[in-house]
Amino acid sequence: MTDDGVPVHIIGAGPGGLATAAALHERGISTVVLEKSPSVGASWRAHYDRLRLHTTRRWSALPGLPIPRSYGRWVSRDDFVRYLESYTEHHAIEVATGVEVDSVERDGTDWVLHANGGRRLTTPVAVVATGYNHTAHLPPWPGRDGFEGELLHASRYRNARPYAGKDVLVAGVGNTGAEIAADLAEGGAARVRLAVRTVPHIVRRSTLGWPAQANGILCRRLPTRIVDRLAARMAKLAVPDLSDRGLPRPETGLYTRARQGAIPVQDVGLIAAVRKGAVEPVAAVESFDGAKIQLADGSSAAPDVVIAATGYEQGLEDLVGGLGVLDDAGRPLVHGARTHPDAPGLHFIGYTNPLSGMLRELSLDAHRIAKSVAKVTA
Ligand SMILES: Cc1cc2nc3c(=O)[nH]c(=O)nc-3n(C[C@H](O)[C@H](O)[C@H](O)COP(=O)(O)OP(=O)(O)OC[C@H]3O[C@@H](n4cnc5c(N)ncnc54)[C@H](O)[C@@H]3O)c2cc1C
């Protein structure tokens, strides 16, 4: 308990919220996790079927419970959901499901969480863990709403079955777009184009058993230009030149790009598919015109389906937008152990996207938050 006997309220029962609850329990502080969905790990339950963690089993485990060895090195979506369920049970985390927090407000020294059903929950310490990938982002492409084909965001993609025999254009080449394009090509789509605005850095998930994530962890303390140079050398050794297929190597360094928020694409089938011509990189989508799509190089396409792998927004404006704790991009100005000077006792977890792996960082931040809360409430 906090010193006045009220549990810490955590918003969101994904890996970030659950990790924070476990870390607080370890310090004798009780929690209640408020989750809008019917169960924990809602984001993971909704991901596409073939998804496996890109980070290793060991470096994806949350505080206080390893991921079972039997789940393998690259844990599948379903096994990760199973892990989150057993994690909740193992740490006896109290999760109130079906509770959606709409806004957070200051009331004296307390935080008031307004939730669905007119609920009003008061707590001295609140942790926001509603997810980096909270709200699907669909660009406002001109003519988009009049598209005569099918347009969906990647968050609604499950597997290639509905697209067998169809001409599909995937817009956006982050990890999700790259993997969906490969999945479609392997799953029988008639044609798969991948619309690329900025060519990505592509890395092997592991090279001779050495995971890319290990590089991400090691590199964090090195100067950007050195990492950029090392990464370029590594890419030349491990990743074939795909320029003639429309995917040249990027001119900006890998770490420079990562610091701007663009993490590299881990290859789980894209390289082979592009080399075979099963996935065709094309220019970025500019606009829609009836059945046609205008691409940035002046060419056009008329696919049956467009899958927009165009990322997510954090959706924090409604929740905490009035508190002065967000930057211009809608991300928290401070996260982890630190709280904003105008918002003591209000923590954020999970709003960065580091090269070292988000799950690993969530675990570290959960411990930091617990330590800071324990200090304040001691
Ligand atoms: C496709 C994909 C693959 C990824 N793979 C990896 C990987 O391999 N390794 C890695 O380290 N990271 C990976 N990540 C990044 C990250 O680890 C995950 O997104 C992870 O789920 C983040 O955990 P979270 O708890 O911050 O957010 P989420 O898992 O999104 O959990 C947020 C929770 O909050 C709930 N919620 C939201 N709003 C409210 C509200 N207002 N009130 C109540 N509840 C609310 C949601 O229902 C959800 O359960 C991946 C991300 C994606 C999208």
The ligand as a Tripos MOL2 file, in Angstrom:
@<TRIPOS>MOLECULE
LIG
   53    58     1     0     0
SMALL
NO_CHARGES

@<TRIPOS>ATOM
      1 C1          3.4530   -6.2280  -33.8990 C.3       1 LIG1
      2 C2          4.3360   -5.8690  -32.7170 C.ar      1 LIG1
      3 C3          5.3800   -6.7080  -32.3610 C.ar      1 LIG1
      4 C4          6.2180   -6.3790  -31.3010 C.ar      1 LIG1
      5 N1          7.2560   -7.2120  -30.9880 N.ar      1 LIG1
      6 C5          8.0900   -6.8820  -29.9880 C.ar      1 LIG1
      7 C6          9.2000   -7.7310  -29.6580 C.ar      1 LIG1
      8 O1          9.4310   -8.7450  -30.2990 O.2       1 LIG1
      9 N2          9.9940   -7.3620  -28.6320 N.ar      1 LIG1
     10 C7          9.8010   -6.2120  -27.9160 C.ar      1 LIG1
     11 O2         10.5710   -5.9280  -26.9990 O.2       1 LIG1
     12 N3          8.7590   -5.4090  -28.2020 N.ar      1 LIG1
     13 C8          7.9130   -5.7120  -29.2130 C.ar      1 LIG1
     14 N4          6.8650   -4.8770  -29.4970 N.ar      1 LIG1
     15 C9          6.7260   -3.6150  -28.7590 C.3       1 LIG1
     16 C10         6.1260   -3.7480  -27.3410 C.3       1 LIG1
     17 O3          6.8920   -4.6210  -26.5640 O.3       1 LIG1
     18 C11         4.6910   -4.2060  -27.3130 C.3       1 LIG1
     19 O4          3.8960   -3.2960  -28.0400 O.3       1 LIG1
     20 C12         4.1520   -4.3290  -25.8790 C.3       1 LIG1
     21 O5          2.9040   -4.9460  -25.9260 O.3       1 LIG1
     22 C13         4.0620   -2.9930  -25.1660 C.3       1 LIG1
     23 O6          3.4870   -3.1960  -23.9000 O.3       1 LIG1
     24 P1          2.5830   -2.0730  -23.1830 P.3       1 LIG1
     25 O7          2.0910   -2.6700  -21.9300 O.co2     1 LIG1
     26 O8          3.3560   -0.8180  -23.1140 O.co2     1 LIG1
     27 O9          1.3910   -1.8110  -24.2060 O.3       1 LIG1
     28 P2          0.2070   -2.7740  -24.6890 P.3       1 LIG1
     29 O10         0.6740   -4.1720  -24.7910 O.co2     1 LIG1
     30 O11        -0.3660   -2.1420  -25.8780 O.co2     1 LIG1
     31 O12        -0.8160   -2.7310  -23.4750 O.3       1 LIG1
     32 C14        -1.6120   -1.6090  -23.1960 C.3       1 LIG1
     33 C15        -2.8720   -2.0870  -22.4950 C.3       1 LIG1
     34 O13        -3.5990   -0.9590  -22.0490 O.3       1 LIG1
     35 C16        -4.9800   -1.1570  -22.3050 C.3       1 LIG1
     36 N5         -5.5680    0.1800  -22.3820 N.ar      1 LIG1
     37 C17        -5.3360    1.1160  -23.3490 C.ar      1 LIG1
     38 N6         -6.0050    2.2580  -23.0760 N.ar      1 LIG1
     39 C18        -6.6760    2.0410  -21.9090 C.ar      1 LIG1
     40 C19        -7.5250    2.8560  -21.1050 C.ar      1 LIG1
     41 N7         -7.8050    4.1090  -21.4460 N.pl3     1 LIG1
     42 N8         -8.0350    2.3220  -19.9650 N.ar      1 LIG1
     43 C20        -7.7410    1.0340  -19.6090 C.ar      1 LIG1
     44 N9         -6.9550    0.2200  -20.3480 N.ar      1 LIG1
     45 C21        -6.4050    0.7280  -21.4630 C.ar      1 LIG1
     46 C22        -4.9860   -1.9470  -23.5930 C.3       1 LIG1
     47 O14        -6.1990   -2.6510  -23.7720 O.3       1 LIG1
     48 C23        -3.8010   -2.8690  -23.4090 C.3       1 LIG1
     49 O15        -4.1560   -4.0730  -22.7580 O.3       1 LIG1
     50 C24         6.0000   -5.1900  -30.5520 C.ar      1 LIG1
     51 C25         4.9430   -4.3600  -30.9110 C.ar      1 LIG1
     52 C26         4.1060   -4.6910  -31.9810 C.ar      1 LIG1
     53 C27         2.9760   -3.7610  -32.3430 C.3       1 LIG1
@<TRIPOS>BOND
     1     1     2 1
     2     2     3 ar
     3     2    52 ar
     4     3     4 ar
     5     4     5 ar
     6     4    50 ar
     7     5     6 ar
     8     6     7 ar
     9     6    13 1
    10     7     8 2
    11     7     9 ar
    12     9    10 ar
    13    10    11 2
    14    10    12 ar
    15    12    13 ar
    16    13    14 ar
    17    14    15 1
    18    14    50 ar
    19    15    16 1
    20    16    17 1
    21    16    18 1
    22    18    19 1
    23    18    20 1
    24    20    21 1
    25    20    22 1
    26    22    23 1
    27    23    24 1
    28    24    25 2
    29    24    26 1
    30    24    27 1
    31    27    28 1
    32    28    29 2
    33    28    30 1
    34    28    31 1
    35    31    32 1
    36    32    33 1
    37    33    34 1
    38    33    48 1
    39    34    35 1
    40    35    36 1
    41    35    46 1
    42    36    37 ar
    43    36    45 ar
    44    37    38 ar
    45    38    39 ar
    46    39    40 ar
    47    39    45 ar
    48    40    41 1
    49    40    42 ar
    50    42    43 ar
    51    43    44 ar
    52    44    45 ar
    53    46    47 1
    54    46    48 1
    55    48    49 1
    56    50    51 ar
    57    51    52 ar
    58    52    53 1
@<TRIPOS>SUBSTRUCTURE
     1 LIG1         1 GROUP 0 **** ****
